[in-house]
Structure formats: structure tokens, C-alpha cells
Amino acid sequence: MKIAIVGGGSRCLFFINILATYRFSSEVQPQIVAIADINPDAPGVKHLVERGVYYTDDYSEFLTREDLDVVLDLTGDEEIFTYLCKERNLLTTVLNDETGLIFFEGYRPRECAGSRQLNFKRTKQLCDLFFTELVNEEVFVIDTSFTIIDVNNLPLQKYGLERKDVIGKHCYEVTHQVKEPCSSKAHPCPMVEIQKTRQPYRCTHIHYDKEGHRILHSISAYPIFEANKIVGIVELARDITWETSLQKSFGDQEKLSAIGRLAAGVAHELNNPLTTVLTSTMLIQEDMDPKHPDYEELDLIKNETLRCRNIVNNLLNFARQSKPIKQEADLNEIVQSSMALIRKQADFKNIVMKCDTCPERLMVYCDRDQIQQCLINLGLNAIDATAPGGRITFTTSLVDDGKMAKISVADTGEGLPQNIKDSIFEPFFTTKETGTGLGLSITHGFVKQHKGFIDLESTQGHGATFSIRLPFQREEAHA
């Protein structure tokens, strides 16, 4: 187990002594490989440097290292500990002095008087405090028969269970809702892997919470030894869904930027010849009898050229992503005016459009035109997806304790299959035969520029609901 320590003061010396005094099994023998402190003369730093341990004055170096199992923060500074927890490598565990002592205590092998049976009595007393009070991760103690011996409160809340529903159950029944241990490449079993290697094991698993939401977890599992025999594991599961989404968002932004530059170049090159074709076609039609056999063909050329120009304009809007010009605007009024602009298309398909606005005025600091364009895009998509006789509902409300305004556009169409939900905001992705795949990309970009969020809830066969959340606060000017 490779450990990096942040803080070289008296706490560091204490832990060095603890790790030297404790007797660990060879498979999980802790090894201090790095120390960080702004003071190179700190006692812990000098002690470790004399023994050849790597020293740095910048603890952020530890966040990018993939060889570390544990980063132990001994500074006593809550801000540093919070930063390390937030920015750490997905496969690294961060502990402070309190959790660290209990954590390492849990891995000391114990000889059981008269037998080699699993004895959790003392370890469990420590784990009770460690699990319930000090760790902000899901923690399970699991024996070699995959039975859950103990669990902290976080997974109980997440899965909507009580302790009596979990203790004694198999781990795979609780976290994966299956009847056999995990065995696929996507979900390797930590218990099986640890029994093979006798080493700590790390992987990622997908679990589902009590509401059926997909949650990506980083799993860190450590063996528990009794008389040099593996009798169980401690499994720590950390929700990395938000971090993974954030990383994907950064990648998407870079991709969108590159596509935007390409789209702008292509659009500008196409605009001039399209204008020439359109102008020439209309001039020829002016001098031609509408009954002429070629008149309809020219009409077709004109209409298709106009469609091409519309695609080009969408490309330019997508590429431009101009900075919003914000001022206070009534969100309820924007919704109603947007609905008025698309009502004819809805009436043509005999679709009922309803508006359920918040009784309070939702004065949001926004670019009115951009938000209206977002709602028009969502509304037109809903009309395309809804069968004649269906219904589309625009709703506004206050959410997040009154900090944000929410607009929802719900339809009664066929909904979207699960496998395309992650792709719908990507440029040029479309499920329509004649679509450009840019409407939702442009909408997504506008919402992000307003520091807002756009989400989709959909079950195939039961319609779809797009929701936009916008903050109320006006952005402060920066000096």
C-alpha cells in the first residue's frame, strides 16, 4: 500500500511511529513513498528525507499520480483536506489523521485465541466510528461468502434501505440487484480478485439508486487478514458520476469548439454560391409564365436552396455561440411568446399546447432572444415527436430553494430510447430523416452560457421532458 503524506509536523512523526509499530501482513504493508510540506525543515520531512523518501513543497503533485493508494493529510487544515478529496485521482483514497488511524488499525492482522475464525469484535468497534461518522463514502465490510457484515449510513440512504435489510445479505443483491456474484468485464468482483492476488483492488462499477438513477462508482477494496488468511474485505465506493460527467463535458467543449470552427468555414464558403443560385432562380421565375412546365422545377430549386441556406444559418449559429447580452426578463412572458410563435405548427397537427406558469414573476437575468430560441427549438422538436391529438405542456417553477427558475417542455410522444440519451446534445446527431442535428446543440450551448443546466427525462413509449434551469443571480462584474 503506497502512501503519500501531506504535512510533516508532529502528526507526521506520530504516524510514522504508528506504521512502524503496527504489524501488517506482507500483502498490504504500508509504504510511505512521498511527503509534502512547505517547510523542508519540518521534523517529519527531515526524518523521511533521510530515509530516501521523495519530498515536494507542492501537495497537488499527488493528485495526478496513479501509483498512490492513499494520500494522508496530516495538516489539520480542513480546506486542504476538502481540496484533496475533491481533486484526487479517482483511484486514490484520501484520509486525515483521525480516519487514517482507524483505517490502518483495521488492517492489522489478529491471532484469535483457540481458533482462526473471523473475529470482528475489536475491529468492528473501530469501524462503527469510522463508517458512520468519519467517511463520506459508501463502506461495506464483506466476508468471503459475499455476505455484508457491516455498512455505513450512506448506502442505506442511497438505496432506500434499512440496516436490517442489508446486514446478512449478499453484496451483489444490494448493489446490483442480481442473484450471483459479479463476473463480467464491466463489473469485476473485488472479492474474487483479492482472493486471487491477496492485494488491494480497484475498479469501477455502475449501481442504481432507489429512484433508478445510474451512478458510477470508483471501488477501492482492501483485504482483511486473520492469521495470514483472507477473511473478508473492506470496500469503499465513491460516487464519481459528477466528476466523470465534468471530464466528459470538458472533452465535449473542446470537440464542439473544433467542430464550430469547421462549421463556420464551411458555412461561409457555401453562403455565396447559395445566394447566387437562389437569386438567379427567382429572376428566371419573374420572367416566366407560371404555367410554363419548368416553373415548378424552378420552384423546387428555390425551396431546396432556401432549405440549404437554413442549414447554413444553423451552422453559423452553432459556430458563433455569441456571448449573451443579458438583462432582466420575465421568464413566464418568454415562454408564452415562444409558444405563440410555434402554435400554428402545433395546430396543423392537431396537437394541444398547454402552459402552466409559476404564479410568481420569474425575473431572470438572461439574453431573451437566446432563451426564446432554446424554447422554440424544444417546442418544435416536441411537435415533431408528438402524434396528432397529443399534448405538449410548457411549465415554469422555482427550484433549488428559490435559487433557480425551471422551464419544462413535456410531450406525449414516443420518448427516446436509453441508448441515445447521452448523444442527443452532440452536434449533427439527429433521429429525424431531414434534421440537421444542430437544434439541441445550439440550445445546450446557450443554456451553458447562462450558467444553467439542461436535462432530459424520457422513457420510450411514454414521452419526453426537457428541463432548463437558470440561475436568478446577476453575475458580478470582475475588476
C-alpha positions as CSV (number, residue, x, y, z in Angstrom):
1,M,0.0,0.0,0.0
2,K,1.8,3.2,-1.2
3,I,1.1,6.3,0.9
4,A,1.8,10.0,0.3
5,I,1.8,12.3,3.4
6,V,0.7,15.9,3.3
7,G,2.1,17.8,6.4
8,G,5.5,17.0,8.0
9,G,4.8,18.2,11.6
10,S,4.3,16.3,14.8
11,R,1.3,14.4,13.5
12,C,3.6,13.0,10.7
13,L,6.1,11.7,13.3
14,F,3.3,10.1,15.2
15,F,2.0,8.3,12.2
16,I,5.5,7.2,11.1
17,N,5.8,5.6,14.6
18,I,2.4,4.0,14.3
19,L,3.1,2.4,11.0
20,A,6.5,1.2,12.2
21,T,4.9,-0.3,15.4
22,Y,1.9,-2.0,13.9
23,R,2.4,-5.4,12.4
24,F,0.8,-5.7,9.0
25,S,0.6,-8.6,6.6
26,S,3.1,-8.5,3.8
27,E,0.3,-8.1,1.2
28,V,-0.8,-4.8,2.5
29,Q,2.4,-3.5,4.1
30,P,2.1,0.3,4.1
31,Q,5.0,2.1,2.5
32,I,5.5,5.9,2.7
33,V,6.7,7.0,-0.8
34,A,6.3,10.8,-0.7
35,I,6.0,13.7,1.7
36,A,4.8,17.2,1.0
37,D,5.2,20.3,3.2
38,I,6.1,24.0,2.6
39,N,8.7,23.7,5.3
40,P,11.6,21.5,4.3
41,D,12.9,21.5,7.9
42,A,9.7,20.1,9.4
43,P,10.6,17.1,11.6
44,G,8.6,14.6,9.7
45,V,10.1,15.8,6.4
46,K,13.7,15.6,7.7
47,H,13.0,12.1,9.1
48,L,11.6,10.7,5.8
49,V,14.1,12.5,3.5
50,E,16.9,10.9,5.5
51,R,15.4,7.6,4.6
52,G,15.2,8.4,0.9
53,V,11.5,9.3,0.7
54,Y,10.6,11.8,-2.1
55,Y,9.9,15.4,-0.9
56,T,8.0,18.2,-2.5
57,D,6.6,21.5,-1.3
58,D,3.5,21.2,-3.6
59,Y,1.0,18.6,-2.5
60,S,-1.0,19.0,-5.7
61,E,1.6,16.7,-7.3
62,F,0.0,13.8,-5.5
63,L,-3.3,14.4,-7.3
64,T,-2.0,13.3,-10.7
65,R,0.0,10.3,-9.5
66,E,-1.6,6.9,-10.4
67,D,0.7,4.8,-8.2
68,L,-0.7,6.1,-4.9
69,D,-3.2,4.1,-2.9
70,V,-3.6,6.6,0.0
71,V,-3.0,10.3,0.4
72,L,-2.8,11.0,4.2
73,D,-3.5,14.7,5.1
74,L,-1.9,15.5,8.5
75,T,-2.1,19.3,8.2
76,G,-5.3,19.6,10.3
77,D,-6.4,22.2,7.7
78,E,-10.0,21.5,6.6
79,E,-9.6,23.4,3.3
80,I,-6.6,21.3,2.3
81,F,-8.4,18.1,3.2
82,T,-11.5,19.2,1.2
83,Y,-9.4,20.2,-1.8
84,L,-7.6,16.8,-1.7
85,C,-10.9,14.9,-1.5
86,K,-12.4,16.9,-4.4
87,E,-9.4,16.9,-6.8
88,R,-7.9,13.5,-6.1
89,N,-7.3,10.8,-8.6
90,L,-10.4,8.6,-8.9
91,L,-8.5,5.5,-7.7
92,T,-6.8,7.2,-4.6
93,T,-8.2,7.2,-1.1
94,V,-7.8,10.5,0.9
95,L,-7.6,10.2,4.7
96,N,-7.0,12.7,7.5
97,D,-5.3,11.9,10.9
98,E,-8.5,10.7,12.6
99,T,-9.7,8.4,9.7
100,G,-6.2,7.3,9.0
101,L,-5.5,5.9,12.4
102,I,-8.8,3.9,12.4
103,F,-8.2,2.9,8.8
104,F,-4.8,1.4,9.4
105,E,-6.0,-0.1,12.7
106,G,-8.5,-2.1,10.6
107,Y,-5.8,-3.8,8.6
108,R,-3.7,-5.2,11.5
109,P,-3.9,-9.0,11.5
110,R,-5.1,-10.6,14.7
111,E,-4.5,-14.0,16.2
112,C,-7.7,-15.5,17.6
113,A,-7.3,-17.4,20.8
114,G,-8.0,-21.1,20.2
115,S,-9.2,-20.7,16.6
116,R,-8.6,-18.9,13.3
117,Q,-12.3,-18.0,12.9
118,L,-13.2,-14.4,11.8
119,N,-13.2,-12.1,14.8
120,F,-14.6,-8.7,14.1
121,K,-15.2,-7.6,17.7
122,R,-12.5,-5.0,18.2
123,T,-12.2,-4.1,14.5
124,K,-16.0,-3.6,14.4
125,Q,-15.9,-1.1,17.3
126,L,-13.4,1.0,15.3
127,C,-15.3,0.5,12.1
128,D,-18.5,1.7,13.7
129,L,-16.9,5.1,14.3
130,F,-15.0,5.1,11.0
131,F,-18.1,4.1,8.9
132,T,-20.8,6.2,10.5
133,E,-19.0,9.4,11.4
134,L,-15.8,10.0,9.5
135,V,-16.1,8.7,6.0
136,N,-18.0,10.4,3.2
137,E,-18.1,7.2,1.0
138,E,-20.1,4.1,0.9
139,V,-18.3,1.5,3.1
140,F,-19.1,-2.2,3.3
141,V,-17.4,-5.0,5.3
142,I,-17.9,-8.2,3.4
143,D,-16.9,-11.7,4.3
144,T,-15.6,-14.4,1.9
145,S,-19.1,-15.7,1.3
146,F,-20.0,-12.3,-0.1
147,T,-22.2,-11.6,2.9
148,I,-22.3,-8.0,4.2
149,I,-21.1,-7.9,7.8
150,D,-21.4,-4.1,8.3
151,V,-22.3,-1.0,6.3
152,N,-22.3,2.7,6.9
153,N,-25.3,5.0,6.6
154,L,-24.6,6.5,3.1
155,P,-25.6,3.4,1.0
156,L,-28.6,2.9,3.2
157,Q,-29.8,6.4,2.3
158,K,-28.9,6.0,-1.4
159,Y,-30.6,2.6,-1.9
160,G,-33.6,3.5,0.4
161,L,-32.9,0.5,2.7
162,E,-32.7,-0.1,6.5
163,R,-29.7,-1.7,8.1
164,K,-31.7,-4.9,8.8
165,D,-32.4,-5.2,5.1
166,V,-28.7,-5.1,4.3
167,I,-26.8,-6.9,7.0
168,G,-26.6,-10.6,6.2
169,K,-27.5,-10.1,2.5
170,H,-25.1,-10.8,-0.3
171,C,-23.3,-7.7,-1.6
172,Y,-24.3,-8.2,-5.2
173,E,-28.0,-8.4,-4.1
174,V,-27.9,-5.0,-2.6
175,T,-25.7,-3.0,-5.0
176,H,-26.5,-4.7,-8.3
177,Q,-29.9,-6.4,-7.6
178,V,-28.7,-9.7,-9.1
179,K,-28.6,-13.3,-7.7
180,E,-25.0,-14.2,-8.5
181,P,-21.6,-12.5,-7.8
182,C,-20.4,-10.0,-10.4
183,S,-18.4,-11.7,-13.1
184,S,-18.5,-9.6,-16.2
185,K,-15.6,-7.5,-17.5
186,A,-17.6,-4.3,-16.9
187,H,-18.2,-5.3,-13.2
188,P,-15.3,-7.5,-11.9
189,C,-15.8,-8.8,-8.4
190,P,-13.4,-7.2,-5.9
191,M,-13.6,-10.2,-3.5
192,V,-12.7,-12.6,-6.3
193,E,-9.8,-10.5,-7.5
194,I,-8.4,-10.0,-3.9
195,Q,-8.6,-13.7,-3.2
196,K,-6.5,-14.3,-6.3
197,T,-3.8,-11.7,-5.7
198,R,-4.0,-11.0,-1.9
199,Q,-3.6,-7.4,-2.9
200,P,-5.9,-4.3,-2.7
201,Y,-8.1,-4.0,-5.8
202,R,-9.6,-1.0,-7.6
203,C,-12.2,-0.9,-10.3
204,T,-15.4,1.0,-11.4
205,H,-19.0,-0.3,-11.0
206,I,-22.4,1.0,-12.1
207,H,-25.0,1.0,-9.4
208,Y,-28.6,2.2,-9.4
209,D,-30.1,4.3,-6.5
210,K,-33.6,3.9,-5.1
211,E,-35.0,6.1,-7.9
212,G,-33.3,4.0,-10.6
213,H,-30.7,6.7,-11.4
214,R,-27.4,5.3,-12.9
215,I,-24.5,6.0,-10.6
216,L,-20.8,5.4,-11.5
217,H,-18.7,4.3,-8.5
218,S,-15.0,4.1,-8.0
219,I,-14.4,1.0,-5.9
220,S,-11.4,0.6,-3.6
221,A,-11.3,-2.8,-1.8
222,Y,-8.8,-3.9,0.8
223,P,-8.3,-7.4,2.3
224,I,-8.8,-8.2,5.9
225,F,-6.4,-10.8,7.3
226,E,-6.6,-13.1,10.3
227,A,-3.6,-15.3,10.9
228,N,-2.4,-14.5,7.3
229,K,-5.7,-15.7,5.9
230,I,-8.1,-13.5,4.0
231,V,-11.4,-13.5,6.0
232,G,-13.1,-10.5,4.3
233,I,-12.7,-7.2,2.6
234,V,-13.4,-3.5,3.3
235,E,-15.0,-2.0,0.2
236,L,-15.1,1.8,-0.2
237,A,-17.4,3.0,-3.0
238,R,-17.2,6.7,-4.1
239,D,-19.7,8.3,-6.4
240,I,-17.8,9.7,-9.4
241,T,-20.7,10.3,-11.6
242,W,-20.4,14.1,-11.4
243,E,-16.6,14.1,-11.9
244,T,-16.9,11.8,-14.9
245,S,-19.6,14.0,-16.4
246,L,-17.5,17.1,-15.8
247,Q,-14.5,15.5,-17.5
248,K,-16.8,14.4,-20.4
249,S,-18.1,18.0,-20.5
250,F,-14.6,19.4,-20.9
251,G,-13.9,17.0,-23.7
252,D,-17.2,17.8,-25.4
253,Q,-16.4,21.6,-25.2
254,E,-13.1,21.0,-27.0
255,K,-14.8,18.9,-29.6
256,L,-17.6,21.4,-30.0
257,S,-15.1,24.2,-30.4
258,A,-13.2,22.4,-33.2
259,I,-16.5,21.4,-35.0
260,G,-17.7,25.0,-34.6
261,R,-14.6,26.4,-36.4
262,L,-15.0,23.9,-39.2
263,A,-18.8,24.6,-39.5
264,A,-18.1,28.4,-39.7
265,G,-15.7,27.9,-42.5
266,V,-18.0,25.6,-44.5
267,A,-21.0,27.9,-43.9
268,H,-19.2,31.0,-45.2
269,E,-18.0,29.1,-48.3
270,L,-21.5,27.8,-49.1
271,N,-23.4,31.1,-48.5
272,N,-22.2,32.9,-51.5
273,P,-23.0,30.2,-54.2
274,L,-26.3,29.5,-52.5
275,T,-27.2,33.2,-52.7
276,T,-26.3,33.2,-56.4
277,V,-28.4,30.1,-57.1
278,L,-31.4,31.5,-55.2
279,T,-31.2,34.9,-56.8
280,S,-30.8,33.5,-60.3
281,T,-33.7,31.1,-59.9
282,M,-36.1,33.9,-58.6
283,L,-35.1,36.2,-61.5
284,I,-35.8,33.5,-64.1
285,Q,-39.2,32.8,-62.5
286,E,-40.1,36.6,-62.7
287,D,-39.7,36.4,-66.5
288,M,-41.5,33.1,-66.8
289,D,-45.2,32.2,-67.1
290,P,-46.3,30.3,-64.0
291,K,-47.9,27.8,-66.4
292,H,-44.6,27.0,-68.0
293,P,-43.6,23.4,-67.5
294,D,-40.2,24.4,-66.0
295,Y,-41.8,26.8,-63.4
296,E,-42.4,24.0,-60.9
297,E,-38.9,22.7,-61.3
298,L,-37.6,26.2,-60.6
299,D,-39.8,26.3,-57.5
300,L,-38.3,23.1,-56.3
301,I,-34.8,24.5,-56.8
302,K,-35.7,27.7,-54.9
303,N,-37.3,25.8,-52.0
304,E,-34.3,23.4,-51.7
305,T,-31.9,26.3,-51.9
306,L,-33.8,28.0,-49.1
307,R,-33.6,24.8,-47.0
308,C,-29.8,24.7,-47.6
309,R,-29.5,28.3,-46.5
310,N,-31.4,27.5,-43.4
311,I,-28.9,24.7,-42.6
312,V,-26.1,27.1,-43.3
313,N,-27.6,29.6,-40.9
314,N,-27.9,26.9,-38.2
315,L,-24.2,26.1,-38.8
316,L,-23.3,29.7,-38.3
317,N,-25.5,30.0,-35.1
318,F,-23.8,26.8,-33.8
319,A,-20.3,28.0,-34.6
320,R,-20.8,31.6,-33.4
321,Q,-22.0,30.9,-29.9
322,S,-22.0,34.6,-29.4
323,K,-21.8,36.0,-25.9
324,P,-25.3,36.5,-24.4
325,I,-26.5,40.1,-23.9
326,K,-28.2,39.8,-20.6
327,Q,-30.8,41.9,-18.9
328,E,-33.7,41.2,-16.6
329,A,-36.6,39.5,-18.4
330,D,-39.8,37.8,-17.3
331,L,-39.4,34.1,-17.9
332,N,-43.2,33.5,-18.0
333,E,-43.5,36.0,-20.7
334,I,-40.7,34.5,-22.7
335,V,-42.4,31.1,-22.5
336,Q,-45.8,32.5,-23.7
337,S,-44.3,34.4,-26.6
338,S,-42.3,31.3,-27.7
339,M,-45.4,29.2,-27.6
340,A,-47.2,31.8,-29.8
341,L,-44.5,31.5,-32.5
342,I,-44.9,27.7,-32.8
343,R,-48.7,27.4,-32.2
344,K,-49.5,27.2,-35.9
345,Q,-47.3,24.2,-36.4
346,A,-49.0,22.5,-33.4
347,D,-52.5,23.4,-34.6
348,F,-51.6,21.9,-38.1
349,K,-51.0,18.5,-36.4
350,N,-54.0,18.9,-34.1
351,I,-51.7,19.0,-31.0
352,V,-52.9,20.7,-27.8
353,M,-50.3,23.1,-26.3
354,K,-50.8,24.0,-22.6
355,C,-49.0,26.5,-20.4
356,D,-48.7,26.1,-16.7
357,T,-46.6,29.1,-15.4
358,C,-45.5,29.8,-11.9
359,P,-47.8,32.3,-10.1
360,E,-44.8,34.4,-9.2
361,R,-42.9,36.6,-11.7
362,L,-39.7,34.8,-12.6
363,M,-37.4,37.8,-13.4
364,V,-34.2,36.1,-14.7
365,Y,-31.0,37.9,-15.8
366,C,-30.7,36.4,-19.3
367,D,-30.4,37.0,-23.1
368,R,-34.1,37.0,-24.0
369,D,-33.5,36.1,-27.7
370,Q,-31.3,33.2,-26.8
371,I,-33.6,31.7,-24.3
372,Q,-36.6,32.1,-26.7
373,Q,-34.6,30.3,-29.4
374,C,-34.0,27.5,-26.9
375,L,-37.7,27.2,-26.2
376,I,-38.6,27.3,-29.8
377,N,-36.1,24.5,-30.6
378,L,-37.5,22.4,-27.8
379,G,-41.1,23.1,-28.8
380,L,-40.6,22.3,-32.5
381,N,-38.8,19.0,-31.5
382,A,-41.8,18.2,-29.3
383,I,-44.2,18.9,-32.1
384,D,-42.2,16.6,-34.4
385,A,-42.2,13.8,-31.8
386,T,-45.9,14.0,-30.9
387,A,-48.6,12.3,-32.8
388,P,-51.8,14.1,-33.9
389,G,-54.2,14.5,-30.9
390,G,-51.3,14.6,-28.5
391,R,-50.3,17.2,-25.9
392,I,-47.3,19.5,-25.2
393,T,-47.0,21.3,-21.9
394,F,-44.7,24.2,-21.0
395,T,-44.2,24.6,-17.2
396,T,-42.3,27.2,-15.2
397,S,-41.4,26.8,-11.5
398,L,-39.0,27.8,-8.7
399,V,-36.4,25.1,-7.8
400,D,-33.3,24.7,-5.6
401,D,-34.7,26.6,-2.7
402,G,-35.7,29.5,-4.9
403,K,-32.2,30.0,-6.4
404,M,-33.1,28.9,-9.9
405,A,-36.0,29.0,-12.3
406,K,-37.0,25.9,-14.2
407,I,-38.8,25.6,-17.6
408,S,-40.0,22.2,-18.7
409,V,-41.3,21.2,-22.1
410,A,-43.1,17.9,-21.9
411,D,-44.7,15.9,-24.8
412,T,-46.8,12.8,-25.1
413,G,-44.7,11.3,-28.0
414,E,-42.9,8.0,-28.2
415,G,-40.0,9.1,-26.0
416,L,-36.3,8.4,-26.5
417,P,-34.5,5.0,-26.1
418,Q,-31.9,4.8,-23.3
419,N,-29.0,4.2,-25.7
420,I,-29.2,7.6,-27.4
421,K,-29.9,9.9,-24.4
422,D,-26.2,10.6,-23.9
423,S,-25.8,11.7,-27.6
424,I,-28.8,14.0,-28.2
425,F,-26.8,17.2,-27.4
426,E,-23.9,16.3,-29.7
427,P,-23.7,18.3,-32.9
428,F,-25.2,16.7,-36.0
429,F,-26.8,13.9,-34.0
430,T,-30.4,13.5,-35.1
431,T,-33.2,11.0,-35.1
432,K,-35.1,12.8,-37.9
433,E,-34.8,12.0,-41.6
434,T,-34.5,15.7,-42.5
435,G,-33.0,17.1,-39.3
436,T,-29.6,18.8,-39.1
437,G,-28.8,17.7,-35.6
438,L,-27.9,21.3,-34.5
439,G,-31.0,22.5,-32.7
440,L,-30.3,20.8,-29.4
441,S,-26.6,21.5,-29.7
442,I,-27.3,25.2,-30.1
443,T,-29.8,25.0,-27.2
444,H,-27.3,23.3,-25.0
445,G,-24.7,25.9,-25.8
446,F,-27.0,28.8,-25.0
447,V,-28.0,27.3,-21.6
448,K,-24.4,26.7,-20.6
449,Q,-23.5,30.3,-21.4
450,H,-26.2,31.3,-18.9
451,K,-24.6,29.1,-16.2
452,G,-27.7,26.9,-16.4
453,F,-28.5,23.3,-16.9
454,I,-30.5,21.3,-19.4
455,D,-31.7,17.8,-18.6
456,L,-33.8,15.1,-20.3
457,E,-36.2,12.7,-18.7
458,S,-37.7,10.1,-21.1
459,T,-39.0,6.6,-21.1
460,Q,-39.5,5.0,-24.5
461,G,-43.2,4.9,-25.2
462,H,-44.1,7.5,-22.5
463,G,-43.0,10.8,-23.9
464,A,-40.1,13.1,-23.1
465,T,-39.5,16.1,-20.8
466,F,-36.7,18.6,-21.4
467,S,-35.9,20.9,-18.5
468,I,-33.9,24.1,-18.4
469,R,-32.7,25.5,-15.1
470,L,-31.4,29.1,-15.0
471,P,-29.9,31.0,-12.0
472,F,-31.5,34.2,-10.8
473,Q,-28.5,36.0,-9.5
474,R,-26.9,38.6,-11.7
475,E,-23.2,37.9,-12.4
476,E,-20.8,40.3,-10.6
477,A,-18.5,42.4,-12.7
478,H,-14.9,41.5,-12.3
479,A,-12.3,44.1,-11.9
